Amino acid sequence: MALQILVYYKDHPLAFNVKTQEKEIYHLCRSQEENHVNGEYIPEKIIIRRKGKIWVSDIETSPELIDALTTEVIKFNRDVY
């Protein structure tokens, strides 16, 4: 079973499939076909690198989405450990 992250972004659920690319690099790929939420473009793929903190490739173009994803990852990390 694959890992998915579900984020509520602008009151709309977005699911991302998480795949490991390398040891500390993860690809998040949207599982829906939808490209826009409330008229705002949603990136199809986001890359997260873990080097003491989370780094996301599209932070300049989608800061609110990145904040929502970061919050979910941190919450997941706290729940696991």
Distance bins in CASP14 RR format, pairs under 12 A and 6 or more apart:
PFRMAT RR
TARGET T0000
AUTHOR 0000-0000-0000
RMODE 2
METHOD distances of the structure
MODEL  1
1 17 0 0 0 0 0 1 0 0 0 0 0
1 18 0 0 0 0 0 1 0 0 0 0 0
2 15 0 0 0 0 0 1 0 0 0 0 0
2 16 0 0 0 0 0 1 0 0 0 0 0
2 17 1 0 1 0 0 0 0 0 0 0 0
2 18 1 0 0 1 0 0 0 0 0 0 0
2 19 1 0 0 1 0 0 0 0 0 0 0
2 20 0 0 0 0 0 1 0 0 0 0 0
2 26 0 0 0 0 0 1 0 0 0 0 0
2 27 0 0 0 0 0 1 0 0 0 0 0
2 28 0 0 0 0 0 1 0 0 0 0 0
2 29 0 0 0 0 0 1 0 0 0 0 0
2 31 0 0 0 0 1 0 0 0 0 0 0
3 15 0 0 0 0 0 1 0 0 0 0 0
3 16 0 0 0 0 1 0 0 0 0 0 0
3 17 1 0 0 1 0 0 0 0 0 0 0
3 18 1 0 1 0 0 0 0 0 0 0 0
3 19 0 0 0 0 1 0 0 0 0 0 0
3 20 0 0 0 0 1 0 0 0 0 0 0
3 26 0 0 0 0 1 0 0 0 0 0 0
3 27 0 0 0 0 0 1 0 0 0 0 0
3 28 0 0 0 0 1 0 0 0 0 0 0
3 29 0 0 0 0 0 1 0 0 0 0 0
3 31 0 0 0 0 0 1 0 0 0 0 0
3 48 0 0 0 0 0 1 0 0 0 0 0
3 72 0 0 0 0 0 1 0 0 0 0 0
3 73 0 0 0 0 0 1 0 0 0 0 0
3 76 0 0 0 0 1 0 0 0 0 0 0
3 80 0 0 0 0 0 1 0 0 0 0 0
4 13 0 0 0 0 0 1 0 0 0 0 0
4 14 0 0 0 0 0 1 0 0 0 0 0
4 15 1 0 1 0 0 0 0 0 0 0 0
4 16 1 0 0 1 0 0 0 0 0 0 0
4 17 1 0 1 0 0 0 0 0 0 0 0
4 18 1 0 0 1 0 0 0 0 0 0 0
4 19 0 0 0 0 0 1 0 0 0 0 0
4 28 0 0 0 0 1 0 0 0 0 0 0
4 29 0 0 0 0 0 1 0 0 0 0 0
4 30 0 0 0 0 0 1 0 0 0 0 0
4 31 1 0 0 1 0 0 0 0 0 0 0
4 32 0 0 0 0 0 1 0 0 0 0 0
4 72 0 0 0 0 0 1 0 0 0 0 0
4 76 0 0 0 0 0 1 0 0 0 0 0
5 13 0 0 0 0 0 1 0 0 0 0 0
5 14 0 0 0 0 1 0 0 0 0 0 0
5 15 1 0 0 1 0 0 0 0 0 0 0
5 16 1 0 1 0 0 0 0 0 0 0 0
5 17 0 0 0 0 1 0 0 0 0 0 0
5 18 1 0 0 1 0 0 0 0 0 0 0
5 19 0 0 0 0 0 1 0 0 0 0 0
5 26 0 0 0 0 1 0 0 0 0 0 0
5 27 0 0 0 0 0 1 0 0 0 0 0
5 28 1 0 0 1 0 0 0 0 0 0 0
5 29 0 0 0 0 0 1 0 0 0 0 0
5 30 0 0 0 0 0 1 0 0 0 0 0
5 31 0 0 0 0 1 0 0 0 0 0 0
5 46 0 0 0 0 1 0 0 0 0 0 0
5 48 0 0 0 0 1 0 0 0 0 0 0
5 65 0 0 0 0 0 1 0 0 0 0 0
5 68 0 0 0 0 1 0 0 0 0 0 0
5 69 1 0 0 1 0 0 0 0 0 0 0
5 70 0 0 0 0 0 1 0 0 0 0 0
5 71 0 0 0 0 0 1 0 0 0 0 0
5 72 1 0 1 0 0 0 0 0 0 0 0
5 73 1 0 0 1 0 0 0 0 0 0 0
5 74 0 0 0 0 0 1 0 0 0 0 0
5 75 0 0 0 0 0 1 0 0 0 0 0
5 76 1 0 0 1 0 0 0 0 0 0 0
5 77 0 0 0 0 0 1 0 0 0 0 0
6 12 0 0 0 0 0 1 0 0 0 0 0
6 13 1 0 0 1 0 0 0 0 0 0 0
6 14 1 0 0 1 0 0 0 0 0 0 0
6 15 1 0 1 0 0 0 0 0 0 0 0
6 16 1 0 0 1 0 0 0 0 0 0 0
6 17 0 0 0 0 0 1 0 0 0 0 0
6 18 0 0 0 0 0 1 0 0 0 0 0
6 28 0 0 0 0 0 1 0 0 0 0 0
6 30 0 0 0 0 0 1 0 0 0 0 0
6 31 0 0 0 0 1 0 0 0 0 0 0
6 32 0 0 0 0 0 1 0 0 0 0 0
6 68 0 0 0 0 0 1 0 0 0 0 0
6 69 0 0 0 0 0 1 0 0 0 0 0
6 71 0 0 0 0 0 1 0 0 0 0 0
6 72 1 0 0 1 0 0 0 0 0 0 0
6 73 0 0 0 0 0 1 0 0 0 0 0
6 75 0 0 0 0 0 1 0 0 0 0 0
6 76 0 0 0 0 0 1 0 0 0 0 0
7 13 1 0 0 1 0 0 0 0 0 0 0
7 14 1 0 1 0 0 0 0 0 0 0 0
7 15 1 0 0 1 0 0 0 0 0 0 0
7 16 1 0 0 1 0 0 0 0 0 0 0
7 18 0 0 0 0 0 1 0 0 0 0 0
7 28 0 0 0 0 1 0 0 0 0 0 0
7 30 0 0 0 0 0 1 0 0 0 0 0
7 31 0 0 0 0 0 1 0 0 0 0 0
7 32 0 0 0 0 0 1 0 0 0 0 0
7 37 0 0 0 0 0 1 0 0 0 0 0
7 42 0 0 0 0 0 1 0 0 0 0 0
7 46 0 0 0 0 0 1 0 0 0 0 0
7 62 0 0 0 0 0 1 0 0 0 0 0
7 64 0 0 0 0 0 1 0 0 0 0 0
7 65 1 0 0 1 0 0 0 0 0 0 0
7 66 0 0 0 0 0 1 0 0 0 0 0
7 67 0 0 0 0 1 0 0 0 0 0 0
7 68 1 0 1 0 0 0 0 0 0 0 0
7 69 1 0 1 0 0 0 0 0 0 0 0
7 70 0 0 0 0 1 0 0 0 0 0 0
7 71 0 0 0 0 1 0 0 0 0 0 0
7 72 1 0 1 0 0 0 0 0 0 0 0
7 73 0 0 0 0 1 0 0 0 0 0 0
7 75 0 0 0 0 0 1 0 0 0 0 0
7 76 0 0 0 0 0 1 0 0 0 0 0
8 14 1 0 0 1 0 0 0 0 0 0 0
8 15 0 0 0 0 0 1 0 0 0 0 0
8 37 0 0 0 0 0 1 0 0 0 0 0
8 64 0 0 0 0 0 1 0 0 0 0 0
8 65 0 0 0 0 0 1 0 0 0 0 0
8 67 0 0 0 0 0 1 0 0 0 0 0
8 68 1 0 0 1 0 0 0 0 0 0 0
8 69 0 0 0 0 0 1 0 0 0 0 0
8 71 0 0 0 0 0 1 0 0 0 0 0
8 72 0 0 0 0 1 0 0 0 0 0 0
9 15 0 0 0 0 0 1 0 0 0 0 0
9 16 0 0 0 0 0 1 0 0 0 0 0
9 30 0 0 0 0 0 1 0 0 0 0 0
9 32 0 0 0 0 0 1 0 0 0 0 0
9 34 0 0 0 0 0 1 0 0 0 0 0
9 36 0 0 0 0 0 1 0 0 0 0 0
9 37 1 0 0 1 0 0 0 0 0 0 0
9 38 0 0 0 0 1 0 0 0 0 0 0
9 39 0 0 0 0 0 1 0 0 0 0 0
9 40 0 0 0 0 1 0 0 0 0 0 0
9 41 0 0 0 0 0 1 0 0 0 0 0
9 42 1 0 0 1 0 0 0 0 0 0 0
9 43 0 0 0 0 0 1 0 0 0 0 0
9 62 0 0 0 0 1 0 0 0 0 0 0
9 63 0 0 0 0 0 1 0 0 0 0 0
9 64 1 0 0 1 0 0 0 0 0 0 0
9 65 1 0 1 0 0 0 0 0 0 0 0
9 66 0 0 0 0 0 1 0 0 0 0 0
9 67 0 0 0 0 1 0 0 0 0 0 0
9 68 1 0 1 0 0 0 0 0 0 0 0
9 69 0 0 0 0 1 0 0 0 0 0 0
9 71 0 0 0 0 0 1 0 0 0 0 0
9 72 0 0 0 0 0 1 0 0 0 0 0
10 36 0 0 0 0 0 1 0 0 0 0 0
10 37 1 0 1 0 0 0 0 0 0 0 0
10 38 1 0 1 0 0 0 0 0 0 0 0
10 39 0 0 0 0 1 0 0 0 0 0 0
10 40 1 0 0 1 0 0 0 0 0 0 0
10 42 0 0 0 0 1 0 0 0 0 0 0
10 62 0 0 0 0 0 1 0 0 0 0 0
10 64 1 0 0 1 0 0 0 0 0 0 0
10 65 0 0 0 0 1 0 0 0 0 0 0
10 67 0 0 0 0 0 1 0 0 0 0 0
10 68 0 0 0 0 1 0 0 0 0 0 0
11 37 0 0 0 0 1 0 0 0 0 0 0
11 38 0 0 0 0 1 0 0 0 0 0 0
11 68 0 0 0 0 0 1 0 0 0 0 0
12 30 0 0 0 0 0 1 0 0 0 0 0
12 32 0 0 0 0 1 0 0 0 0 0 0
12 34 0 0 0 0 1 0 0 0 0 0 0
12 36 0 0 0 0 1 0 0 0 0 0 0
12 37 1 0 1 0 0 0 0 0 0 0 0
12 38 1 0 0 1 0 0 0 0 0 0 0
12 39 0 0 0 0 0 1 0 0 0 0 0
12 40 0 0 0 0 1 0 0 0 0 0 0
12 42 0 0 0 0 1 0 0 0 0 0 0
12 64 0 0 0 0 0 1 0 0 0 0 0
12 65 0 0 0 0 0 1 0 0 0 0 0
12 68 0 0 0 0 0 1 0 0 0 0 0
13 30 0 0 0 0 0 1 0 0 0 0 0
13 31 0 0 0 0 0 1 0 0 0 0 0
13 32 0 0 0 0 1 0 0 0 0 0 0
13 34 0 0 0 0 0 1 0 0 0 0 0
13 37 0 0 0 0 1 0 0 0 0 0 0
13 42 0 0 0 0 0 1 0 0 0 0 0
13 68 0 0 0 0 0 1 0 0 0 0 0
13 72 0 0 0 0 0 1 0 0 0 0 0
14 28 0 0 0 0 1 0 0 0 0 0 0
14 29 0 0 0 0 0 1 0 0 0 0 0
14 30 1 0 0 1 0 0 0 0 0 0 0
14 31 0 0 0 0 1 0 0 0 0 0 0
14 32 1 0 0 1 0 0 0 0 0 0 0
14 33 0 0 0 0 0 1 0 0 0 0 0
14 34 0 0 0 0 1 0 0 0 0 0 0
14 35 0 0 0 0 0 1 0 0 0 0 0
14 36 0 0 0 0 0 1 0 0 0 0 0
14 37 1 0 0 1 0 0 0 0 0 0 0
14 38 0 0 0 0 0 1 0 0 0 0 0
14 40 0 0 0 0 0 1 0 0 0 0 0
14 42 1 0 0 1 0 0 0 0 0 0 0
14 43 0 0 0 0 0 1 0 0 0 0 0
14 44 0 0 0 0 0 1 0 0 0 0 0
14 46 0 0 0 0 0 1 0 0 0 0 0
14 62 0 0 0 0 0 1 0 0 0 0 0
14 64 0 0 0 0 0 1 0 0 0 0 0
14 65 1 0 0 1 0 0 0 0 0 0 0
14 68 0 0 0 0 1 0 0 0 0 0 0
14 69 0 0 0 0 1 0 0 0 0 0 0
14 72 0 0 0 0 0 1 0 0 0 0 0
15 28 0 0 0 0 1 0 0 0 0 0 0
15 29 0 0 0 0 1 0 0 0 0 0 0
15 30 1 0 0 1 0 0 0 0 0 0 0
15 31 1 0 1 0 0 0 0 0 0 0 0
15 32 1 0 0 1 0 0 0 0 0 0 0
15 33 0 0 0 0 0 1 0 0 0 0 0
15 34 0 0 0 0 0 1 0 0 0 0 0
15 42 0 0 0 0 0 1 0 0 0 0 0
15 69 0 0 0 0 0 1 0 0 0 0 0
15 72 0 0 0 0 0 1 0 0 0 0 0
16 26 0 0 0 0 1 0 0 0 0 0 0
16 27 0 0 0 0 1 0 0 0 0 0 0
16 28 1 0 1 0 0 0 0 0 0 0 0
16 29 1 0 0 1 0 0 0 0 0 0 0
16 30 1 0 1 0 0 0 0 0 0 0 0
16 31 1 0 0 1 0 0 0 0 0 0 0
16 32 0 0 0 0 1 0 0 0 0 0 0
16 42 0 0 0 0 1 0 0 0 0 0 0
16 43 0 0 0 0 1 0 0 0 0 0 0
16 44 0 0 0 0 1 0 0 0 0 0 0
16 45 0 0 0 0 1 0 0 0 0 0 0
16 46 1 0 0 1 0 0 0 0 0 0 0
16 47 0 0 0 0 0 1 0 0 0 0 0
16 48 0 0 0 0 1 0 0 0 0 0 0
16 56 0 0 0 0 0 1 0 0 0 0 0
16 65 0 0 0 0 0 1 0 0 0 0 0
16 66 0 0 0 0 0 1 0 0 0 0 0
16 68 0 0 0 0 0 1 0 0 0 0 0
16 69 1 0 0 1 0 0 0 0 0 0 0
16 72 0 0 0 0 1 0 0 0 0 0 0
16 73 0 0 0 0 0 1 0 0 0 0 0
17 26 0 0 0 0 0 1 0 0 0 0 0
17 27 0 0 0 0 1 0 0 0 0 0 0
17 28 1 0 0 1 0 0 0 0 0 0 0
17 29 1 0 1 0 0 0 0 0 0 0 0
17 30 1 0 0 1 0 0 0 0 0 0 0
17 31 1 0 1 0 0 0 0 0 0 0 0
17 32 0 0 0 0 0 1 0 0 0 0 0
17 44 0 0 0 0 0 1 0 0 0 0 0
17 45 0 0 0 0 0 1 0 0 0 0 0
17 46 0 0 0 0 0 1 0 0 0 0 0
18 25 0 0 0 0 0 1 0 0 0 0 0
18 26 1 0 1 0 0 0 0 0 0 0 0
18 27 1 0 0 1 0 0 0 0 0 0 0
18 28 1 0 1 0 0 0 0 0 0 0 0
18 29 0 0 0 0 1 0 0 0 0 0 0
18 30 0 0 0 0 0 1 0 0 0 0 0
18 31 0 0 0 0 0 1 0 0 0 0 0
18 45 0 0 0 0 0 1 0 0 0 0 0
18 46 0 0 0 0 1 0 0 0 0 0 0
18 47 0 0 0 0 0 1 0 0 0 0 0
18 48 0 0 0 0 1 0 0 0 0 0 0
18 69 0 0 0 0 0 1 0 0 0 0 0
18 72 0 0 0 0 0 1 0 0 0 0 0
18 73 0 0 0 0 1 0 0 0 0 0 0
18 76 0 0 0 0 0 1 0 0 0 0 0
19 25 0 0 0 0 1 0 0 0 0 0 0
19 26 1 0 0 1 0 0 0 0 0 0 0
19 27 1 0 1 0 0 0 0 0 0 0 0
19 28 0 0 0 0 1 0 0 0 0 0 0
19 29 1 0 0 1 0 0 0 0 0 0 0
19 31 0 0 0 0 0 1 0 0 0 0 0
19 45 0 0 0 0 1 0 0 0 0 0 0
19 46 0 0 0 0 0 1 0 0 0 0 0
19 47 0 0 0 0 0 1 0 0 0 0 0
19 48 0 0 0 0 0 1 0 0 0 0 0
20 26 1 0 1 0 0 0 0 0 0 0 0
20 27 1 0 0 1 0 0 0 0 0 0 0
20 28 0 0 0 0 0 1 0 0 0 0 0
20 47 0 0 0 0 0 1 0 0 0 0 0
20 48 0 0 0 0 0 1 0 0 0 0 0
20 49 0 0 0 0 0 1 0 0 0 0 0
20 50 0 0 0 0 0 1 0 0 0 0 0
21 27 1 0 1 0 0 0 0 0 0 0 0
21 28 0 0 0 0 0 1 0 0 0 0 0
21 29 0 0 0 0 0 1 0 0 0 0 0
21 45 0 0 0 0 0 1 0 0 0 0 0
21 46 0 0 0 0 0 1 0 0 0 0 0
21 47 1 0 0 1 0 0 0 0 0 0 0
21 48 0 0 0 0 1 0 0 0 0 0 0
21 49 0 0 0 0 1 0 0 0 0 0 0
21 50 0 0 0 0 0 1 0 0 0 0 0
21 57 0 0 0 0 0 1 0 0 0 0 0
22 47 0 0 0 0 0 1 0 0 0 0 0
22 48 0 0 0 0 0 1 0 0 0 0 0
22 49 0 0 0 0 1 0 0 0 0 0 0
22 50 0 0 0 0 0 1 0 0 0 0 0
22 51 0 0 0 0 0 1 0 0 0 0 0
23 49 0 0 0 0 0 1 0 0 0 0 0
23 50 0 0 0 0 1 0 0 0 0 0 0
23 51 0 0 0 0 0 1 0 0 0 0 0
24 47 0 0 0 0 0 1 0 0 0 0 0
24 48 0 0 0 0 1 0 0 0 0 0 0
24 49 1 0 0 1 0 0 0 0 0 0 0
24 50 1 0 1 0 0 0 0 0 0 0 0
24 51 1 0 0 1 0 0 0 0 0 0 0
24 52 0 0 0 0 1 0 0 0 0 0 0
24 53 0 0 0 0 0 1 0 0 0 0 0
24 54 0 0 0 0 0 1 0 0 0 0 0
24 55 0 0 0 0 1 0 0 0 0 0 0
25 46 0 0 0 0 0 1 0 0 0 0 0
25 47 1 0 0 1 0 0 0 0 0 0 0
25 48 1 0 0 1 0 0 0 0 0 0 0
25 49 1 0 1 0 0 0 0 0 0 0 0
25 50 1 0 0 1 0 0 0 0 0 0 0
25 51 0 0 0 0 1 0 0 0 0 0 0
25 54 0 0 0 0 0 1 0 0 0 0 0
25 55 0 0 0 0 1 0 0 0 0 0 0
25 56 0 0 0 0 0 1 0 0 0 0 0
25 57 0 0 0 0 0 1 0 0 0 0 0
26 45 0 0 0 0 0 1 0 0 0 0 0
26 46 0 0 0 0 1 0 0 0 0 0 0
26 47 1 0 0 1 0 0 0 0 0 0 0
26 48 1 0 1 0 0 0 0 0 0 0 0
26 49 1 0 0 1 0 0 0 0 0 0 0
26 50 1 0 0 1 0 0 0 0 0 0 0
26 54 0 0 0 0 1 0 0 0 0 0 0
26 55 0 0 0 0 0 1 0 0 0 0 0
26 56 0 0 0 0 0 1 0 0 0 0 0
26 57 0 0 0 0 0 1 0 0 0 0 0
26 69 0 0 0 0 0 1 0 0 0 0 0
26 73 0 0 0 0 1 0 0 0 0 0 0
27 43 0 0 0 0 0 1 0 0 0 0 0
27 44 0 0 0 0 0 1 0 0 0 0 0
27 45 1 0 0 1 0 0 0 0 0 0 0
27 46 1 0 0 1 0 0 0 0 0 0 0
27 47 1 0 1 0 0 0 0 0 0 0 0
27 48 0 0 0 0 1 0 0 0 0 0 0
27 49 0 0 0 0 0 1 0 0 0 0 0
27 56 0 0 0 0 0 1 0 0 0 0 0
27 57 0 0 0 0 1 0 0 0 0 0 0
28 42 0 0 0 0 0 1 0 0 0 0 0
28 43 0 0 0 0 1 0 0 0 0 0 0
28 44 0 0 0 0 1 0 0 0 0 0 0
28 45 1 0 0 1 0 0 0 0 0 0 0
28 46 1 0 1 0 0 0 0 0 0 0 0
28 47 1 0 0 1 0 0 0 0 0 0 0
28 48 1 0 0 1 0 0 0 0 0 0 0
28 49 0 0 0 0 0 1 0 0 0 0 0
28 54 0 0 0 0 0 1 0 0 0 0 0
28 56 0 0 0 0 1 0 0 0 0 0 0
28 57 0 0 0 0 1 0 0 0 0 0 0
28 58 0 0 0 0 0 1 0 0 0 0 0
28 62 0 0 0 0 0 1 0 0 0 0 0
28 65 0 0 0 0 0 1 0 0 0 0 0
28 66 0 0 0 0 0 1 0 0 0 0 0
28 68 0 0 0 0 0 1 0 0 0 0 0
28 69 1 0 0 1 0 0 0 0 0 0 0
28 70 0 0 0 0 0 1 0 0 0 0 0
28 72 0 0 0 0 0 1 0 0 0 0 0
28 73 0 0 0 0 1 0 0 0 0 0 0
29 42 0 0 0 0 0 1 0 0 0 0 0
29 43 0 0 0 0 1 0 0 0 0 0 0
29 44 1 0 0 1 0 0 0 0 0 0 0
29 45 1 0 1 0 0 0 0 0 0 0 0
29 46 0 0 0 0 1 0 0 0 0 0 0
29 47 0 0 0 0 0 1 0 0 0 0 0
29 48 0 0 0 0 0 1 0 0 0 0 0
30 36 0 0 0 0 0 1 0 0 0 0 0
30 37 0 0 0 0 0 1 0 0 0 0 0
30 41 0 0 0 0 0 1 0 0 0 0 0
30 42 1 0 0 1 0 0 0 0 0 0 0
30 43 1 0 0 1 0 0 0 0 0 0 0
30 44 1 0 1 0 0 0 0 0 0 0 0
30 45 1 0 0 1 0 0 0 0 0 0 0
30 46 0 0 0 0 1 0 0 0 0 0 0
30 58 0 0 0 0 0 1 0 0 0 0 0
30 62 0 0 0 0 0 1 0 0 0 0 0
30 65 0 0 0 0 0 1 0 0 0 0 0
30 69 0 0 0 0 0 1 0 0 0 0 0
31 42 0 0 0 0 0 1 0 0 0 0 0
31 44 0 0 0 0 0 1 0 0 0 0 0
31 45 0 0 0 0 0 1 0 0 0 0 0
32 42 0 0 0 0 1 0 0 0 0 0 0
32 44 0 0 0 0 1 0 0 0 0 0 0
33 42 0 0 0 0 0 1 0 0 0 0 0
33 44 0 0 0 0 1 0 0 0 0 0 0
34 40 0 0 0 0 0 1 0 0 0 0 0
34 41 0 0 0 0 0 1 0 0 0 0 0
34 42 1 0 0 1 0 0 0 0 0 0 0
34 43 0 0 0 0 0 1 0 0 0 0 0
34 44 0 0 0 0 0 1 0 0 0 0 0
35 41 1 0 0 1 0 0 0 0 0 0 0
35 42 1 0 0 1 0 0 0 0 0 0 0
35 43 0 0 0 0 1 0 0 0 0 0 0
35 44 1 0 0 1 0 0 0 0 0 0 0
36 42 1 0 0 1 0 0 0 0 0 0 0
36 43 0 0 0 0 0 1 0 0 0 0 0
36 44 0 0 0 0 0 1 0 0 0 0 0
36 62 0 0 0 0 0 1 0 0 0 0 0
36 65 0 0 0 0 0 1 0 0 0 0 0
37 43 0 0 0 0 0 1 0 0 0 0 0
37 62 0 0 0 0 0 1 0 0 0 0 0
37 64 0 0 0 0 0 1 0 0 0 0 0
37 65 0 0 0 0 1 0 0 0 0 0 0
37 68 0 0 0 0 0 1 0 0 0 0 0
38 64 0 0 0 0 0 1 0 0 0 0 0
38 65 0 0 0 0 0 1 0 0 0 0 0
40 61 0 0 0 0 1 0 0 0 0 0 0
40 62 1 0 0 1 0 0 0 0 0 0 0
40 63 0 0 0 0 0 1 0 0 0 0 0
40 64 0 0 0 0 1 0 0 0 0 0 0
40 65 0 0 0 0 1 0 0 0 0 0 0
41 58 0 0 0 0 1 0 0 0 0 0 0
41 61 1 0 0 1 0 0 0 0 0 0 0
41 62 1 0 0 1 0 0 0 0 0 0 0
41 65 0 0 0 0 1 0 0 0 0 0 0
42 58 0 0 0 0 1 0 0 0 0 0 0
42 61 0 0 0 0 0 1 0 0 0 0 0
42 62 1 0 0 1 0 0 0 0 0 0 0
42 64 0 0 0 0 0 1 0 0 0 0 0
42 65 1 0 0 1 0 0 0 0 0 0 0
42 66 0 0 0 0 0 1 0 0 0 0 0
42 68 0 0 0 0 0 1 0 0 0 0 0
42 69 0 0 0 0 0 1 0 0 0 0 0
43 56 0 0 0 0 1 0 0 0 0 0 0
43 57 0 0 0 0 1 0 0 0 0 0 0
43 58 1 0 1 0 0 0 0 0 0 0 0
43 59 0 0 0 0 0 1 0 0 0 0 0
43 60 0 0 0 0 0 1 0 0 0 0 0
43 61 1 0 0 1 0 0 0 0 0 0 0
43 62 1 0 1 0 0 0 0 0 0 0 0
43 63 0 0 0 0 0 1 0 0 0 0 0
43 65 1 0 0 1 0 0 0 0 0 0 0
43 66 0 0 0 0 1 0 0 0 0 0 0
43 69 0 0 0 0 0 1 0 0 0 0 0
44 57 0 0 0 0 0 1 0 0 0 0 0
44 58 0 0 0 0 1 0 0 0 0 0 0
44 62 0 0 0 0 0 1 0 0 0 0 0
44 65 0 0 0 0 0 1 0 0 0 0 0
45 56 0 0 0 0 0 1 0 0 0 0 0
45 57 0 0 0 0 1 0 0 0 0 0 0
45 58 0 0 0 0 1 0 0 0 0 0 0
45 62 0 0 0 0 0 1 0 0 0 0 0
46 54 0 0 0 0 0 1 0 0 0 0 0
46 55 0 0 0 0 0 1 0 0 0 0 0
46 56 1 0 1 0 0 0 0 0 0 0 0
46 57 1 0 0 1 0 0 0 0 0 0 0
46 58 1 0 1 0 0 0 0 0 0 0 0
46 59 0 0 0 0 1 0 0 0 0 0 0
46 61 0 0 0 0 0 1 0 0 0 0 0
46 62 0 0 0 0 1 0 0 0 0 0 0
46 65 0 0 0 0 1 0 0 0 0 0 0
46 66 1 0 0 1 0 0 0 0 0 0 0
46 68 0 0 0 0 0 1 0 0 0 0 0
46 69 1 0 0 1 0 0 0 0 0 0 0
46 70 0 0 0 0 0 1 0 0 0 0 0
46 73 0 0 0 0 0 1 0 0 0 0 0
47 54 0 0 0 0 0 1 0 0 0 0 0
47 55 0 0 0 0 1 0 0 0 0 0 0
47 56 1 0 0 1 0 0 0 0 0 0 0
47 57 1 0 1 0 0 0 0 0 0 0 0
47 58 0 0 0 0 1 0 0 0 0 0 0
47 59 0 0 0 0 0 1 0 0 0 0 0
47 66 0 0 0 0 0 1 0 0 0 0 0
47 69 0 0 0 0 0 1 0 0 0 0 0
48 54 1 0 1 0 0 0 0 0 0 0 0
48 55 1 0 0 1 0 0 0 0 0 0 0
48 56 1 0 1 0 0 0 0 0 0 0 0
48 57 0 0 0 0 1 0 0 0 0 0 0
48 58 0 0 0 0 0 1 0 0 0 0 0
48 59 0 0 0 0 0 1 0 0 0 0 0
48 66 0 0 0 0 1 0 0 0 0 0 0
48 69 1 0 0 1 0 0 0 0 0 0 0
48 70 0 0 0 0 1 0 0 0 0 0 0
48 72 0 0 0 0 0 1 0 0 0 0 0
48 73 1 0 0 1 0 0 0 0 0 0 0
48 74 0 0 0 0 0 1 0 0 0 0 0
48 76 0 0 0 0 0 1 0 0 0 0 0
48 77 0 0 0 0 0 1 0 0 0 0 0
49 55 1 0 1 0 0 0 0 0 0 0 0
49 56 0 0 0 0 1 0 0 0 0 0 0
49 57 0 0 0 0 1 0 0 0 0 0 0
49 59 0 0 0 0 0 1 0 0 0 0 0
49 73 0 0 0 0 0 1 0 0 0 0 0
50 56 0 0 0 0 0 1 0 0 0 0 0
50 70 0 0 0 0 0 1 0 0 0 0 0
50 73 0 0 0 0 1 0 0 0 0 0 0
50 74 0 0 0 0 0 1 0 0 0 0 0
50 77 0 0 0 0 1 0 0 0 0 0 0
52 77 0 0 0 0 0 1 0 0 0 0 0
53 59 0 0 0 0 0 1 0 0 0 0 0
53 70 0 0 0 0 1 0 0 0 0 0 0
53 73 0 0 0 0 0 1 0 0 0 0 0
53 74 0 0 0 0 0 1 0 0 0 0 0
53 77 0 0 0 0 0 1 0 0 0 0 0
54 66 0 0 0 0 1 0 0 0 0 0 0
54 67 0 0 0 0 0 1 0 0 0 0 0
54 69 0 0 0 0 1 0 0 0 0 0 0
54 70 1 0 1 0 0 0 0 0 0 0 0
54 71 0 0 0 0 0 1 0 0 0 0 0
54 72 0 0 0 0 0 1 0 0 0 0 0
54 73 1 0 0 1 0 0 0 0 0 0 0
54 74 1 0 0 1 0 0 0 0 0 0 0
54 76 0 0 0 0 0 1 0 0 0 0 0
54 77 0 0 0 0 1 0 0 0 0 0 0
55 66 0 0 0 0 1 0 0 0 0 0 0
55 69 0 0 0 0 0 1 0 0 0 0 0
55 70 0 0 0 0 0 1 0 0 0 0 0
55 73 0 0 0 0 0 1 0 0 0 0 0
56 62 0 0 0 0 1 0 0 0 0 0 0
56 63 0 0 0 0 1 0 0 0 0 0 0
56 65 0 0 0 0 1 0 0 0 0 0 0
56 66 1 0 1 0 0 0 0 0 0 0 0
56 67 0 0 0 0 1 0 0 0 0 0 0
56 68 0 0 0 0 0 1 0 0 0 0 0
56 69 1 0 0 1 0 0 0 0 0 0 0
56 70 1 0 0 1 0 0 0 0 0 0 0
56 73 0 0 0 0 1 0 0 0 0 0 0
57 65 0 0 0 0 0 1 0 0 0 0 0
57 66 0 0 0 0 1 0 0 0 0 0 0
57 69 0 0 0 0 0 1 0 0 0 0 0
58 64 0 0 0 0 0 1 0 0 0 0 0
58 65 1 0 0 1 0 0 0 0 0 0 0
58 66 1 0 0 1 0 0 0 0 0 0 0
58 69 0 0 0 0 0 1 0 0 0 0 0
59 65 0 0 0 0 1 0 0 0 0 0 0
59 66 1 0 1 0 0 0 0 0 0 0 0
59 67 0 0 0 0 1 0 0 0 0 0 0
59 69 0 0 0 0 0 1 0 0 0 0 0
59 70 0 0 0 0 1 0 0 0 0 0 0
60 66 0 0 0 0 1 0 0 0 0 0 0
62 68 0 0 0 0 1 0 0 0 0 0 0
62 69 0 0 0 0 1 0 0 0 0 0 0
62 70 0 0 0 0 0 1 0 0 0 0 0
63 69 0 0 0 0 0 1 0 0 0 0 0
63 70 0 0 0 0 0 1 0 0 0 0 0
64 70 0 0 0 0 0 1 0 0 0 0 0
64 71 0 0 0 0 0 1 0 0 0 0 0
65 71 0 0 0 0 0 1 0 0 0 0 0
65 72 0 0 0 0 0 1 0 0 0 0 0
66 72 0 0 0 0 0 1 0 0 0 0 0
66 73 0 0 0 0 0 1 0 0 0 0 0
67 73 0 0 0 0 0 1 0 0 0 0 0
67 74 0 0 0 0 0 1 0 0 0 0 0
68 74 0 0 0 0 0 1 0 0 0 0 0
68 75 0 0 0 0 0 1 0 0 0 0 0
69 75 0 0 0 0 0 1 0 0 0 0 0
69 76 0 0 0 0 0 1 0 0 0 0 0
70 76 0 0 0 0 0 1 0 0 0 0 0
70 77 0 0 0 0 0 1 0 0 0 0 0
71 77 0 0 0 0 0 1 0 0 0 0 0
71 78 0 0 0 0 0 1 0 0 0 0 0
72 78 0 0 0 0 0 1 0 0 0 0 0
72 79 0 0 0 0 0 1 0 0 0 0 0
73 79 0 0 0 0 0 1 0 0 0 0 0
73 80 0 0 0 0 0 1 0 0 0 0 0
74 80 0 0 0 0 0 1 0 0 0 0 0
74 81 0 0 0 0 0 1 0 0 0 0 0
75 81 0 0 0 0 0 1 0 0 0 0 0
END
